[in-house]
Amino acid sequence: MELQKALEEYEKYFSENYFFYIGFVKTDSEIISEIQKYIKTRKKQRLPKYEDNLQ
């Protein structure tokens, strides 16, 4: 499966885009595997929690 198709499947299944974390590098295969896991388990990707007032 190619990355674009996996991203489209995620969006179709969850009605939202897969979120790419800034500064976190994954290969296309890792992203595809992760998306397949989310769809298989019917659990959405957890979005990051940002801390206010970090210096």
Secondary structure, DSSP 8 states (H G I E B T S, - for coil): --HHHHHHHHHHHHSS-----TT----HHHHHHHHHHHHHHT---------TT--
